[in-house]
Amino acid sequence: MDYFKERKLIKAVIFDLDGTLLNTLEDLADSCNLTLKQLGLPQLTIDQVRQYVGNGIGRLMELAIPEGKNYKDFAGAVELMKSNYGKNWNNKTKPYDGIIELISALKAQGIKIGINSNKPDPQVKELASLYFSDVVDNSTAVGEKQGLRRKPYPDIANEIMRIMNVSKEETVYVGDSEVDIETARNAGLKCISVTWGFRSRELLISKGAQYFADKPADILNIIKTFN
């Protein structure tokens, strides 16, 4: 038995999208409240929406509508939200401060970059092309599609690692929510939790977060400790 296995360096980072790379909260909140207004339902505060996002539009609407899935036309409400967000997804959305510099620095170090999102796959690729085309290959920006279960299942993370030709020991996962912590755990990956996104540090700690980044540059320093 080889007791001295070669230590593997980090070769790839998989990022969550909403709340980690992109601040999409205002566009999501505006689209959600437009949908609720059209349905004659109560509006939400942005802090309420902050707590509801992170697990797809269906889950957002389940939490946003008082009756949840028991609403008289829940499927129709979800489709209306998808339509509204499809028209308004890029009004206020932008990368968080320091993100472009972070992923540029990672690329300069030869580290591959993937994006894992519960958004539909075409939209994830569109967002990656719009904001990160210089540093992220579209093939490694993967969203929900047939044959790949959404987070917290590890399917998309595993697919990204397959495309990048890296092992789980060579990969770090970065996200802002409890869903990301669970996704990383299910994929067997170390997880860095960012504190600028949609969840509080206290909630992340309660869900088992171990490594924290308070600003994008912190991620570089944490990765160094893994090598």
ZAGUFI-433968 format. One record per atom (N, C-alpha, C): atom name; x, y, z; residue number from 1; residue in one letter. Coordinates in pm, whole numbers, plus 50000, padded with zeros to 5 digits. Layout:
<pts>
[pt CA,[X,Y,Z],NUM,a],
...
</pts>
This chain:
<pts>
[pt N,[50084,49880,50000],1,m],
[pt CA,[50000,50000,50000],1,m],
[pt C,[50088,50125,50000],1,m],
[pt N,[50049,50226,49919],2,d],
[pt CA,[50125,50349,49910],2,d],
[pt C,[50074,50447,50015],2,d],
[pt N,[50153,50467,50119],3,y],
[pt CA,[50112,50557,50226],3,y],
[pt C,[50149,50702,50196],3,y],
[pt N,[50215,50725,50085],4,f],
[pt CA,[50263,50859,50052],4,f],
[pt C,[50211,50900,49915],4,f],
[pt N,[50080,50907,49906],5,k],
[pt CA,[50019,50947,49779],5,k],
[pt C,[50056,51093,49749],5,k],
[pt N,[50077,51119,49620],6,e],
[pt CA,[50110,51254,49577],6,e],
[pt C,[49994,51349,49609],6,e],
[pt N,[50026,51460,49670],7,r],
[pt CA,[49924,51558,49704],7,r],
[pt C,[49879,51631,49577],7,r],
[pt N,[49749,51639,49556],8,k],
[pt CA,[49697,51700,49434],8,k],
[pt C,[49668,51848,49458],8,k],
[pt N,[49713,51931,49364],9,l],
[pt CA,[49688,52073,49371],9,l],
[pt C,[49550,52104,49316],9,l],
[pt N,[49494,52215,49360],10,i],
[pt CA,[49364,52258,49310],10,i],
[pt C,[49379,52303,49165],10,i],
[pt N,[49302,52243,49077],11,k],
[pt CA,[49309,52273,48934],11,k],
[pt C,[49182,52337,48881],11,k],
[pt N,[49075,52338,48963],12,a],
[pt CA,[48948,52391,48914],12,a],
[pt C,[48865,52447,49028],12,a],
[pt N,[48784,52548,48996],13,v],
[pt CA,[48687,52603,49090],13,v],
[pt C,[48551,52606,49021],13,v],
[pt N,[48451,52551,49089],14,i],
[pt CA,[48313,52558,49041],14,i],
[pt C,[48239,52660,49124],14,i],
[pt N,[48183,52761,49056],15,f],
[pt CA,[48110,52867,49123],15,f],
[pt C,[47960,52849,49106],15,f],
[pt N,[47886,52876,49213],16,d],
[pt CA,[47744,52905,49201],16,d],
[pt C,[47732,53038,49127],16,d],
[pt N,[47615,53065,49070],17,l],
[pt CA,[47597,53186,48989],17,l],
[pt C,[47529,53299,49068],17,l],
[pt N,[47400,53282,49098],18,d],
[pt CA,[47323,53386,49167],18,d],
[pt C,[47369,53399,49312],18,d],
[pt N,[47407,53519,49351],19,g],
[pt CA,[47448,53541,49489],19,g],
[pt C,[47595,53514,49514],19,g],
[pt N,[47664,53462,49413],20,t],
[pt CA,[47806,53432,49427],20,t],
[pt C,[47887,53511,49323],20,t],
[pt N,[47858,53488,49196],21,l],
[pt CA,[47922,53564,49089],21,l],
[pt C,[47841,53688,49052],21,l],
[pt N,[47709,53670,49042],22,l],
[pt CA,[47622,53777,48997],22,l],
[pt C,[47522,53818,49105],22,l],
[pt N,[47504,53949,49119],23,n],
[pt CA,[47399,54001,49207],23,n],
[pt C,[47271,54011,49123],23,n],
[pt N,[47188,53910,49132],24,t],
[pt CA,[47065,53903,49053],24,t],
[pt C,[46941,53933,49136],24,t],
[pt N,[46961,53970,49262],25,l],
[pt CA,[46850,53978,49357],25,l],
[pt C,[46742,54078,49315],25,l],
[pt N,[46783,54198,49272],26,e],
[pt CA,[46683,54300,49241],26,e],
[pt C,[46597,54261,49121],26,e],
[pt N,[46659,54203,49019],27,d],
[pt CA,[46580,54160,48902],27,d],
[pt C,[46486,54046,48939],27,d],
[pt N,[46531,53955,49025],28,l],
[pt CA,[46444,53847,49071],28,l],
[pt C,[46328,53902,49153],28,l],
[pt N,[46359,53996,49243],29,a],
[pt CA,[46255,54054,49327],29,a],
[pt C,[46154,54132,49245],29,a],
[pt N,[46203,54212,49150],30,d],
[pt CA,[46114,54291,49065],30,d],
[pt C,[46023,54200,48982],30,d],
[pt N,[46081,54094,48927],31,s],
[pt CA,[46002,54001,48845],31,s],
[pt C,[45901,53925,48929],31,s],
[pt N,[45942,53887,49050],32,c],
[pt CA,[45852,53816,49141],32,c],
[pt C,[45735,53905,49180],32,c],
[pt N,[45763,54030,49216],33,n],
[pt CA,[45656,54120,49258],33,n],
[pt C,[45564,54158,49142],33,n],
[pt N,[45619,54168,49022],34,l],
[pt CA,[45535,54191,48905],34,l],
[pt C,[45438,54074,48886],34,l],
[pt N,[45491,53954,48902],35,t],
[pt CA,[45407,53833,48888],35,t],
[pt C,[45297,53832,48994],35,t],
[pt N,[45334,53858,49118],36,l],
[pt CA,[45237,53860,49227],36,l],
[pt C,[45131,53967,49203],36,l],
[pt N,[45173,54083,49153],37,k],
[pt CA,[45078,54192,49124],37,k],
[pt C,[44979,54148,49016],37,k],
[pt N,[45029,54082,48913],38,q],
[pt CA,[44943,54036,48805],38,q],
[pt C,[44844,53930,48853],38,q],
[pt N,[44883,53857,48956],39,l],
[pt CA,[44795,53753,49012],39,l],
[pt C,[44706,53807,49124],39,l],
[pt N,[44722,53935,49158],40,g],
[pt CA,[44643,53994,49265],40,g],
[pt C,[44684,53946,49403],40,g],
[pt N,[44813,53916,49419],41,l],
[pt CA,[44864,53863,49546],41,l],
[pt C,[44955,53965,49614],41,l],
[pt N,[44978,53950,49745],42,p],
[pt CA,[45060,54046,49819],42,p],
[pt C,[45205,54051,49768],42,p],
[pt N,[45261,54172,49775],43,q],
[pt CA,[45400,54192,49734],43,q],
[pt C,[45495,54146,49845],43,q],
[pt N,[45621,54125,49806],44,l],
[pt CA,[45724,54083,49900],44,l],
[pt C,[45830,54192,49915],44,l],
[pt N,[45898,54193,50028],45,t],
[pt CA,[46013,54280,50045],45,t],
[pt C,[46134,54212,49978],45,t],
[pt N,[46236,54290,49952],46,i],
[pt CA,[46355,54233,49890],46,i],
[pt C,[46423,54134,49984],46,i],
[pt N,[46413,54157,50116],47,d],
[pt CA,[46473,54063,50211],47,d],
[pt C,[46399,53929,50213],47,d],
[pt N,[46267,53934,50192],48,q],
[pt CA,[46193,53808,50180],48,q],
[pt C,[46238,53730,50057],48,q],
[pt N,[46250,53800,49946],49,v],
[pt CA,[46295,53734,49823],49,v],
[pt C,[46435,53678,49842],49,v],
[pt N,[46519,53750,49912],50,r],
[pt CA,[46656,53705,49937],50,r],
[pt C,[46656,53566,50003],50,r],
[pt N,[46564,53544,50095],51,q],
[pt CA,[46558,53416,50165],51,q],
[pt C,[46494,53306,50081],51,q],
[pt N,[46417,53346,49980],52,y],
[pt CA,[46342,53248,49902],52,y],
[pt C,[46418,53198,49780],52,y],
[pt N,[46517,53273,49732],53,v],
[pt CA,[46586,53234,49609],53,v],
[pt C,[46696,53133,49639],53,v],
[pt N,[46743,53069,49533],54,g],
[pt CA,[46855,52976,49546],54,g],
[pt C,[46823,52833,49509],54,g],
[pt N,[46693,52805,49485],55,n],
[pt CA,[46656,52667,49452],55,n],
[pt C,[46561,52662,49333],55,n],
[pt N,[46575,52761,49246],56,g],
[pt CA,[46494,52761,49125],56,g],
[pt C,[46367,52844,49137],56,g],
[pt N,[46311,52880,49020],57,i],
[pt CA,[46193,52965,49016],57,i],
[pt C,[46071,52896,49075],57,i],
[pt N,[46057,52766,49055],58,g],
[pt CA,[45944,52693,49111],58,g],
[pt C,[45939,52704,49262],58,g],
[pt N,[46055,52685,49325],59,r],
[pt CA,[46062,52694,49471],59,r],
[pt C,[46040,52838,49517],59,r],
[pt N,[46092,52935,49442],60,l],
[pt CA,[46069,53075,49476],60,l],
[pt C,[45920,53107,49479],60,l],
[pt N,[45847,53062,49378],61,m],
[pt CA,[45705,53091,49372],61,m],
[pt C,[45626,53014,49477],61,m],
[pt N,[45672,52895,49509],62,e],
[pt CA,[45606,52816,49614],62,e],
[pt C,[45610,52892,49747],62,e],
[pt N,[45722,52959,49773],63,l],
[pt CA,[45738,53034,49896],63,l],
[pt C,[45673,53172,49888],63,l],
[pt N,[45671,53230,49768],64,a],
[pt CA,[45620,53366,49750],64,a],
[pt C,[45467,53373,49754],64,a],
[pt N,[45400,53269,49706],65,i],
[pt CA,[45254,53266,49702],65,i],
[pt C,[45200,53213,49835],65,i],
[pt N,[45111,53284,49900],66,p],
[pt CA,[45062,53241,50032],66,p],
[pt C,[45015,53096,50037],66,p],
[pt N,[44946,53050,49934],67,e],
[pt CA,[44896,52912,49933],67,e],
[pt C,[44999,52811,49883],67,e],
[pt N,[45114,52861,49840],68,g],
[pt CA,[45218,52771,49789],68,g],
[pt C,[45169,52689,49672],68,g],
[pt N,[45204,52562,49671],69,k],
[pt CA,[45165,52473,49561],69,k],
[pt C,[45015,52448,49556],69,k],
[pt N,[44944,52485,49660],70,n],
[pt CA,[44798,52468,49662],70,n],
[pt C,[44725,52583,49592],70,n],
[pt N,[44800,52681,49544],71,y],
[pt CA,[44738,52792,49470],71,y],
[pt C,[44661,52736,49350],71,y],
[pt N,[44552,52800,49315],72,k],
[pt CA,[44459,52747,49214],72,k],
[pt C,[44524,52717,49080],72,k],
[pt N,[44625,52795,49041],73,d],
[pt CA,[44697,52767,48916],73,d],
[pt C,[44846,52789,48941],73,d],
[pt N,[44902,52702,49024],74,f],
[pt CA,[45042,52718,49061],74,f],
[pt C,[45134,52705,48940],74,f],
[pt N,[45107,52608,48854],75,a],
[pt CA,[45191,52589,48735],75,a],
[pt C,[45187,52712,48647],75,a],
[pt N,[45070,52772,48633],76,g],
[pt CA,[45057,52894,48554],76,g],
[pt C,[45133,53010,48615],76,g],
[pt N,[45132,53017,48748],77,a],
[pt CA,[45206,53123,48818],77,a],
[pt C,[45356,53109,48794],77,a],
[pt N,[45404,52986,48797],78,v],
[pt CA,[45547,52961,48772],78,v],
[pt C,[45583,53003,48630],78,v],
[pt N,[45500,52968,48534],79,e],
[pt CA,[45528,53003,48395],79,e],
[pt C,[45523,53155,48375],79,e],
[pt N,[45431,53222,48445],80,l],
[pt CA,[45424,53367,48436],80,l],
[pt C,[45551,53431,48493],80,l],
[pt N,[45599,53378,48605],81,m],
[pt CA,[45723,53428,48664],81,m],
[pt C,[45840,53406,48568],81,m],
[pt N,[45847,53289,48507],82,k],
[pt CA,[45955,53261,48412],82,k],
[pt C,[45951,53360,48296],82,k],
[pt N,[45830,53391,48250],83,s],
[pt CA,[45815,53486,48140],83,s],
[pt C,[45859,53626,48182],83,s],
[pt N,[45816,53669,48301],84,n],
[pt CA,[45853,53802,48350],84,n],
[pt C,[46003,53813,48372],84,n],
[pt N,[46061,53711,48432],85,y],
[pt CA,[46205,53714,48457],85,y],
[pt C,[46283,53707,48325],85,y],
[pt N,[46228,53633,48229],86,g],
[pt CA,[46293,53624,48099],86,g],
[pt C,[46303,53759,48028],86,g],
[pt N,[46211,53850,48063],87,k],
[pt CA,[46211,53984,48003],87,k],
[pt C,[46290,54084,48086],87,k],
[pt N,[46311,54054,48213],88,n],
[pt CA,[46367,54153,48304],88,n],
[pt C,[46491,54105,48379],88,n],
[pt N,[46555,54001,48330],89,w],
[pt CA,[46666,53939,48404],89,w],
[pt C,[46793,54022,48403],89,w],
[pt N,[46803,54120,48312],90,n],
[pt CA,[46928,54193,48300],90,n],
[pt C,[46910,54344,48314],90,n],
[pt N,[46809,54385,48391],91,n],
[pt CA,[46790,54528,48415],91,n],
[pt C,[46891,54582,48517],91,n],
[pt N,[46909,54509,48626],92,k],
[pt CA,[46996,54554,48735],92,k],
[pt C,[47105,54453,48771],92,k],
[pt N,[47102,54337,48709],93,t],
[pt CA,[47200,54232,48739],93,t],
[pt C,[47340,54275,48699],93,t],
[pt N,[47439,54242,48783],94,k],
[pt CA,[47578,54272,48753],94,k],
[pt C,[47669,54186,48841],94,k],
[pt N,[47793,54166,48800],95,p],
[pt CA,[47886,54092,48885],95,p],
[pt C,[47913,54169,49014],95,p],
[pt N,[47934,54095,49121],96,y],
[pt CA,[47974,54159,49247],96,y],
[pt C,[48112,54223,49230],96,y],
[pt N,[48137,54327,49306],97,d],
[pt CA,[48268,54394,49302],97,d],
[pt C,[48378,54294,49334],97,d],
[pt N,[48481,54292,49249],98,g],
[pt CA,[48596,54205,49271],98,g],
[pt C,[48587,54070,49204],98,g],
[pt N,[48471,54034,49150],99,i],
[pt CA,[48454,53901,49091],99,i],
[pt C,[48533,53888,48961],99,i],
[pt N,[48526,53987,48874],100,i],
[pt CA,[48600,53979,48748],100,i],
[pt C,[48749,53965,48775],100,i],
[pt N,[48798,54043,48871],101,e],
[pt CA,[48940,54035,48907],101,e],
[pt C,[48975,53898,48963],101,e],
[pt N,[48885,53841,49043],102,l],
[pt CA,[48909,53708,49101],102,l],
[pt C,[48922,53602,48994],102,l],
[pt N,[48822,53593,48907],103,i],
[pt CA,[48826,53483,48810],103,i],
[pt C,[48935,53505,48706],103,i],
[pt N,[48973,53630,48681],104,s],
[pt CA,[49087,53658,48593],104,s],
[pt C,[49216,53609,48657],104,s],
[pt N,[49229,53630,48788],105,a],
[pt CA,[49347,53584,48861],105,a],
[pt C,[49355,53432,48863],105,a],
[pt N,[49240,53368,48881],106,l],
[pt CA,[49237,53221,48879],106,l],
[pt C,[49280,53168,48743],106,l],
[pt N,[49228,53228,48637],107,k],
[pt CA,[49265,53185,48503],107,k],
[pt C,[49414,53205,48479],107,k],
[pt N,[49468,53318,48527],108,a],
[pt CA,[49611,53346,48509],108,a],
[pt C,[49698,53241,48578],108,a],
[pt N,[49643,53179,48683],109,q],
[pt CA,[49716,53073,48754],109,q],
[pt C,[49693,52936,48693],109,q],
[pt N,[49618,52932,48582],110,g],
[pt CA,[49592,52805,48515],110,g],
[pt C,[49481,52724,48576],110,g],
[pt N,[49399,52786,48663],111,i],
[pt CA,[49288,52716,48727],111,i],
[pt C,[49164,52725,48638],111,i],
[pt N,[49101,52612,48613],112,k],
[pt CA,[48981,52607,48530],112,k],
[pt C,[48860,52654,48611],112,k],
[pt N,[48763,52713,48541],113,i],
[pt CA,[48648,52772,48608],113,i],
[pt C,[48519,52716,48551],113,i],
[pt N,[48431,52670,48640],114,g],
[pt CA,[48299,52623,48601],114,g],
[pt C,[48191,52700,48674],114,g],
[pt N,[48071,52696,48620],115,i],
[pt CA,[47955,52759,48682],115,i],
[pt C,[47843,52657,48693],115,i],
[pt N,[47788,52643,48813],116,n],
[pt CA,[47681,52548,48841],116,n],
[pt C,[47559,52626,48890],116,n],
[pt N,[47448,52619,48815],117,s],
[pt CA,[47329,52695,48851],117,s],
[pt C,[47204,52612,48833],117,s],
[pt N,[47101,52647,48911],118,n],
[pt CA,[46969,52585,48893],118,n],
[pt C,[46886,52657,48787],118,n],
[pt N,[46941,52762,48727],119,k],
[pt CA,[46874,52823,48614],119,k],
[pt C,[46877,52727,48495],119,k],
[pt N,[46787,52744,48396],120,p],
[pt CA,[46794,52661,48276],120,p],
[pt C,[46929,52675,48207],120,p],
[pt N,[46978,52566,48151],121,d],
[pt CA,[47112,52564,48092],121,d],
[pt C,[47134,52674,47988],121,d],
[pt N,[47040,52699,47895],122,p],
[pt CA,[47065,52805,47795],122,p],
[pt C,[47085,52942,47860],122,p],
[pt N,[47012,52970,47967],123,q],
[pt CA,[47026,53099,48033],123,q],
[pt C,[47159,53111,48105],123,q],
[pt N,[47205,53002,48165],124,v],
[pt CA,[47335,53002,48232],124,v],
[pt C,[47446,53032,48131],124,v],
[pt N,[47438,52968,48016],125,k],
[pt CA,[47539,52991,47912],125,k],
[pt C,[47532,53134,47859],125,k],
[pt N,[47411,53188,47848],126,e],
[pt CA,[47395,53325,47802],126,e],
[pt C,[47457,53423,47902],126,e],
[pt N,[47433,53401,48031],127,l],
[pt CA,[47490,53487,48133],127,l],
[pt C,[47642,53476,48137],127,l],
[pt N,[47693,53354,48123],128,a],
[pt CA,[47838,53335,48122],128,a],
[pt C,[47901,53408,48004],128,a],
[pt N,[47836,53401,47888],129,s],
[pt CA,[47888,53470,47770],129,s],
[pt C,[47883,53621,47786],129,s],
[pt N,[47777,53669,47848],130,l],
[pt CA,[47758,53813,47862],130,l],
[pt C,[47858,53875,47958],130,l],
[pt N,[47882,53808,48072],131,y],
[pt CA,[47962,53869,48177],131,y],
[pt C,[48105,53814,48189],131,y],
[pt N,[48125,53689,48148],132,f],
[pt CA,[48253,53624,48178],132,f],
[pt C,[48317,53557,48056],132,f],
[pt N,[48286,53604,47937],133,s],
[pt CA,[48330,53534,47815],133,s],
[pt C,[48482,53525,47805],133,s],
[pt N,[48555,53619,47865],134,d],
[pt CA,[48701,53618,47855],134,d],
[pt C,[48766,53513,47944],134,d],
[pt N,[48692,53464,48043],135,v],
[pt CA,[48756,53376,48141],135,v],
[pt C,[48683,53243,48164],135,v],
[pt N,[48559,53233,48120],136,v],
[pt CA,[48482,53110,48143],136,v],
[pt C,[48442,53050,48009],136,v],
[pt N,[48476,52923,47990],137,d],
[pt CA,[48435,52849,47870],137,d],
[pt C,[48286,52816,47883],137,d],
[pt N,[48210,52843,47779],138,n],
[pt CA,[48066,52818,47783],138,n],
[pt C,[48032,52674,47816],138,n],
[pt N,[48117,52582,47776],139,s],
[pt CA,[48089,52440,47800],139,s],
[pt C,[48091,52405,47947],139,s],
[pt N,[48161,52485,48028],140,t],
[pt CA,[48170,52456,48172],140,t],
[pt C,[48075,52542,48254],140,t],
[pt N,[47987,52617,48186],141,a],
[pt CA,[47877,52689,48253],141,a],
[pt C,[47751,52607,48229],141,a],
[pt N,[47707,52536,48331],142,v],
[pt CA,[47603,52435,48314],142,v],
[pt C,[47486,52461,48409],142,v],
[pt N,[47366,52455,48354],143,g],
[pt CA,[47245,52470,48433],143,g],
[pt C,[47158,52346,48424],143,g],
[pt N,[47037,52360,48472],144,e],
[pt CA,[46944,52247,48473],144,e],
[pt C,[46905,52210,48330],144,e],
[pt N,[46914,52084,48299],145,k],
[pt CA,[46871,52035,48169],145,k],
[pt C,[46841,51886,48181],145,k],
[pt N,[46782,51830,48077],146,q],
[pt CA,[46741,51689,48081],146,q],
[pt C,[46861,51600,48112],146,q],
[pt N,[46842,51512,48208],147,g],
[pt CA,[46946,51417,48245],147,g],
[pt C,[47034,51464,48358],147,g],
[pt N,[47023,51590,48398],148,l],
[pt CA,[47102,51643,48508],148,l],
[pt C,[47008,51701,48614],148,l],
[pt N,[47009,51640,48731],149,r],
[pt CA,[46923,51690,48838],149,r],
[pt C,[46982,51818,48896],149,r],
[pt N,[46894,51907,48939],150,r],
[pt CA,[46934,52036,48994],150,r],
[pt C,[47001,52019,49130],150,r],
[pt N,[47074,52123,49169],151,k],
[pt CA,[47129,52125,49305],151,k],
[pt C,[47015,52109,49406],151,k],
[pt N,[47040,52041,49518],152,p],
[pt CA,[47169,51998,49572],152,p],
[pt C,[47221,51862,49524],152,p],
[pt N,[47156,51802,49425],153,y],
[pt CA,[47215,51681,49367],153,y],
[pt C,[47350,51718,49306],153,y],
[pt N,[47442,51623,49300],154,p],
[pt CA,[47577,51654,49250],154,p],
[pt C,[47591,51644,49098],154,p],
[pt N,[47481,51617,49028],155,d],
[pt CA,[47489,51586,48885],155,d],
[pt C,[47561,51693,48803],155,d],
[pt N,[47523,51820,48822],156,i],
[pt CA,[47581,51927,48740],156,i],
[pt C,[47728,51947,48776],156,i],
[pt N,[47759,51944,48905],157,a],
[pt CA,[47900,51956,48946],157,a],
[pt C,[47983,51843,48887],157,a],
[pt N,[47930,51723,48891],158,n],
[pt CA,[48003,51609,48834],158,n],
[pt C,[48022,51624,48684],158,n],
[pt N,[47920,51677,48615],159,e],
[pt CA,[47930,51698,48471],159,e],
[pt C,[48036,51804,48439],159,e],
[pt N,[48040,51909,48518],160,i],
[pt CA,[48141,52014,48496],160,i],
[pt C,[48282,51957,48517],160,i],
[pt N,[48300,51877,48620],161,m],
[pt CA,[48432,51815,48643],161,m],
[pt C,[48469,51722,48530],161,m],
[pt N,[48370,51651,48476],162,r],
[pt CA,[48397,51562,48362],162,r],
[pt C,[48445,51642,48241],162,r],
[pt N,[48376,51753,48213],163,i],
[pt CA,[48413,51837,48099],163,i],
[pt C,[48552,51897,48119],163,i],
[pt N,[48584,51938,48241],164,m],
[pt CA,[48713,52000,48270],164,m],
[pt C,[48824,51898,48290],164,m],
[pt N,[48785,51771,48298],165,n],
[pt CA,[48881,51662,48317],165,n],
[pt C,[48963,51680,48444],165,n],
[pt N,[48891,51702,48555],166,v],
[pt CA,[48954,51715,48685],166,v],
[pt C,[48882,51624,48784],166,v],
[pt N,[48952,51588,48890],167,s],
[pt CA,[48894,51504,48994],167,s],
[pt C,[48835,51591,49104],167,s],
[pt N,[48758,51527,49192],168,k],
[pt CA,[48700,51602,49304],168,k],
[pt C,[48809,51651,49400],168,k],
[pt N,[48920,51577,49409],169,e],
[pt CA,[49030,51621,49495],169,e],
[pt C,[49098,51746,49441],169,e],
[pt N,[49081,51771,49312],170,e],
[pt CA,[49145,51886,49247],170,e],
[pt C,[49052,52006,49232],170,e],
[pt N,[48930,51994,49288],171,t],
[pt CA,[48826,52093,49263],171,t],
[pt C,[48773,52152,49393],171,t],
[pt N,[48744,52281,49391],172,v],
[pt CA,[48682,52352,49503],172,v],
[pt C,[48549,52408,49455],172,v],
[pt N,[48449,52404,49544],173,y],
[pt CA,[48317,52459,49513],173,y],
[pt C,[48298,52589,49591],173,y],
[pt N,[48241,52691,49526],174,v],
[pt CA,[48218,52820,49590],174,v],
[pt C,[48072,52860,49573],174,v],
[pt N,[48005,52890,49685],175,g],
[pt CA,[47864,52929,49677],175,g],
[pt C,[47822,53013,49796],175,g],
[pt N,[47698,53060,49791],176,d],
[pt CA,[47652,53154,49895],176,d],
[pt C,[47541,53098,49983],176,d],
[pt N,[47497,52974,49959],177,s],
[pt CA,[47378,52926,50029],177,s],
[pt C,[47396,52787,50088],177,s],
[pt N,[47296,52749,50166],178,e],
[pt CA,[47293,52614,50221],178,e],
[pt C,[47281,52510,50112],178,e],
[pt N,[47215,52545,50002],179,v],
[pt CA,[47204,52453,49888],179,v],
[pt C,[47342,52423,49831],179,v],
[pt N,[47428,52524,49826],180,d],
[pt CA,[47563,52504,49775],180,d],
[pt C,[47647,52419,49869],180,d],
[pt N,[47631,52439,49998],181,i],
[pt CA,[47702,52355,50095],181,i],
[pt C,[47664,52209,50076],181,i],
[pt N,[47534,52184,50060],182,e],
[pt CA,[47487,52046,50042],182,e],
[pt C,[47532,51990,49908],182,e],
[pt N,[47531,52073,49804],183,t],
[pt CA,[47577,52028,49673],183,t],
[pt C,[47723,51986,49678],183,t],
[pt N,[47805,52069,49739],184,a],
[pt CA,[47947,52036,49752],184,a],
[pt C,[47966,51908,49831],184,a],
[pt N,[47892,51894,49939],185,r],
[pt CA,[47902,51773,50021],185,r],
[pt C,[47863,51649,49939],185,r],
[pt N,[47756,51660,49863],186,n],
[pt CA,[47710,51546,49783],186,n],
[pt C,[47808,51510,49672],186,n],
[pt N,[47885,51610,49625],187,a],
[pt CA,[47982,51586,49519],187,a],
[pt C,[48121,51553,49574],187,a],
[pt N,[48135,51555,49706],188,g],
[pt CA,[48264,51525,49768],188,g],
[pt C,[48367,51635,49752],188,g],
[pt N,[48320,51762,49750],189,l],
[pt CA,[48409,51875,49726],189,l],
[pt C,[48423,51963,49850],189,l],
[pt N,[48541,52023,49865],190,k],
[pt CA,[48557,52129,49964],190,k],
[pt C,[48471,52247,49920],190,k],
[pt N,[48411,52318,50018],191,c],
[pt CA,[48322,52428,49986],191,c],
[pt C,[48365,52556,50056],191,c],
[pt N,[48378,52663,49978],192,i],
[pt CA,[48400,52796,50033],192,i],
[pt C,[48266,52870,50027],192,i],
[pt N,[48221,52921,50140],193,s],
[pt CA,[48094,52994,50147],193,s],
[pt C,[48122,53144,50146],193,s],
[pt N,[48058,53217,50055],194,v],
[pt CA,[48077,53361,50047],194,v],
[pt C,[47969,53430,50130],194,v],
[pt N,[48005,53544,50187],195,t],
[pt CA,[47913,53612,50279],195,t],
[pt C,[47847,53735,50217],195,t],
[pt N,[47873,53761,50088],196,w],
[pt CA,[47813,53878,50023],196,w],
[pt C,[47684,53842,49948],196,w],
[pt N,[47641,53718,49955],197,g],
[pt CA,[47528,53673,49875],197,g],
[pt C,[47394,53681,49945],197,g],
[pt N,[47314,53575,49927],198,f],
[pt CA,[47173,53577,49968],198,f],
[pt C,[47148,53519,50107],198,f],
[pt N,[47252,53470,50175],199,r],
[pt CA,[47234,53410,50307],199,r],
[pt C,[47328,53474,50408],199,r],
[pt N,[47289,53470,50535],200,s],
[pt CA,[47372,53526,50641],200,s],
[pt C,[47481,53427,50683],200,s],
[pt N,[47586,53481,50741],201,r],
[pt CA,[47693,53395,50793],201,r],
[pt C,[47638,53299,50899],201,r],
[pt N,[47547,53349,50981],202,e],
[pt CA,[47490,53266,51088],202,e],
[pt C,[47418,53144,51031],202,e],
[pt N,[47340,53166,50926],203,l],
[pt CA,[47269,53054,50864],203,l],
[pt C,[47368,52956,50802],203,l],
[pt N,[47469,53009,50735],204,l],
[pt CA,[47569,52921,50671],204,l],
[pt C,[47642,52837,50775],204,l],
[pt N,[47676,52898,50889],205,i],
[pt CA,[47741,52823,50997],205,i],
[pt C,[47649,52712,51045],205,i],
[pt N,[47520,52743,51059],206,s],
[pt CA,[47425,52642,51108],206,s],
[pt C,[47410,52527,51011],206,s],
[pt N,[47444,52549,50884],207,k],
[pt CA,[47432,52444,50782],207,k],
[pt C,[47565,52372,50757],207,k],
[pt N,[47666,52407,50837],208,g],
[pt CA,[47791,52331,50829],208,g],
[pt C,[47902,52396,50751],208,g],
[pt N,[47890,52525,50717],209,a],
[pt CA,[47997,52593,50643],209,a],
[pt C,[48125,52594,50726],209,a],
[pt N,[48239,52576,50656],210,q],
[pt CA,[48369,52570,50724],210,q],
[pt C,[48466,52678,50680],210,q],
[pt N,[48458,52717,50555],211,y],
[pt CA,[48549,52818,50500],211,y],
[pt C,[48467,52936,50451],211,y],
[pt N,[48508,53058,50488],212,f],
[pt CA,[48430,53177,50455],212,f],
[pt C,[48514,53278,50378],212,f],
[pt N,[48453,53338,50276],213,a],
[pt CA,[48513,53448,50203],213,a],
[pt C,[48425,53571,50221],213,a],
[pt N,[48481,53677,50278],214,d],
[pt CA,[48406,53801,50296],214,d],
[pt C,[48421,53895,50177],214,d],
[pt N,[48519,53868,50094],215,k],
[pt CA,[48539,53941,49969],215,k],
[pt C,[48601,53844,49869],215,k],
[pt N,[48584,53867,49739],216,p],
[pt CA,[48634,53772,49639],216,p],
[pt C,[48781,53737,49653],216,p],
[pt N,[48865,53835,49687],217,a],
[pt CA,[49008,53807,49698],217,a],
[pt C,[49039,53703,49805],217,a],
[pt N,[48951,53689,49905],218,d],
[pt CA,[48973,53589,50010],218,d],
[pt C,[48977,53447,49953],218,d],
[pt N,[48905,53426,49843],219,i],
[pt CA,[48898,53292,49784],219,i],
[pt C,[49037,53246,49739],219,i],
[pt N,[49115,53336,49682],220,l],
[pt CA,[49252,53302,49641],220,l],
[pt C,[49334,53255,49759],220,l],
[pt N,[49323,53324,49871],221,n],
[pt CA,[49400,53288,49990],221,n],
[pt C,[49356,53156,50048],221,n],
[pt N,[49227,53129,50047],222,i],
[pt CA,[49178,53001,50099],222,i],
[pt C,[49224,52886,50011],222,i],
[pt N,[49219,52904,49881],223,i],
[pt CA,[49263,52799,49789],223,i],
[pt C,[49410,52765,49813],223,i],
[pt N,[49491,52865,49844],224,k],
[pt CA,[49633,52841,49872],224,k],
[pt C,[49650,52745,49989],224,k],
[pt N,[49559,52752,50085],225,t],
[pt CA,[49571,52663,50203],225,t],
[pt C,[49538,52519,50167],225,t],
[pt N,[49467,52498,50056],226,f],
[pt CA,[49431,52363,50014],226,f],
[pt C,[49545,52296,49937],226,f],
[pt N,[49640,52375,49888],227,n],
[pt CA,[49748,52321,49804],227,n],
[pt C,[49869,52279,49886],227,n],
</pts>
